[in-house]
Amino acid sequence: MKIWTSEHIFSHPWETVTQAVWRKYPNPHNPAVVGTDVVERQVVNGVLHTHRLISSRWGLPSWAQTILGADRVCYGYEHSEVNPEEKTMTMRTRNLTFSSTVSMDERMVYSPDPTDCEKTILRQETIITVKGVPLTSYMEDYLLNSISTNSFKVEELMSTYKRSTTEIFSHTKRSFGEITESALRSVDDISLVAMKSVDEISDAAKKSIDDLSCAAKKGIDSFTQPAGSMPRI
């Protein structure tokens, strides 16, 4: 039996890290995992419980394939608990394929860094037990080395996820700014047209009033003008 433990600090908030964990498969940094299927999911007392089936290829060397059988799609069982109030995410994984020969139990806990809320601590423990086959210790060391190598790829995945999220926010902000600017231009155009129309109406009304005044004045002048001398009878 071999036990591997590690502690890693991500330079990202707990919310970002846990969202990336849900989206980490499939990804080009770990092509061994070929699929994930949710078997059951429920919320109990505010804690999200999820059971998933993980499909992967172990990529066993030729000598290990001879002992365990041809390399093929293997299956693992994952149970996770997410507590948003306490900000903890616990994931436990165990292999189903080859379980009678190779047992791999993994436990990972994600929690905020108590000294910096913008960082997240991952504490990981993996227990590997190989039994009933030759080269037991060698196989345990090989599997531990594979786990250690894959663990260093997670930080790169988190950075990729954060860049993608930042790009989405930036694009959304840019689009919103363009929409707002276009709306402001439209409002200005409408205001200009409305002001021009009001000015034209005012000019036309003023001209009509002046014409009416002029006509009325002429009528009054002609009415009040003294009449000519009356003819004698």
Disulfide bonds with the S-S distance in Angstrom:
none
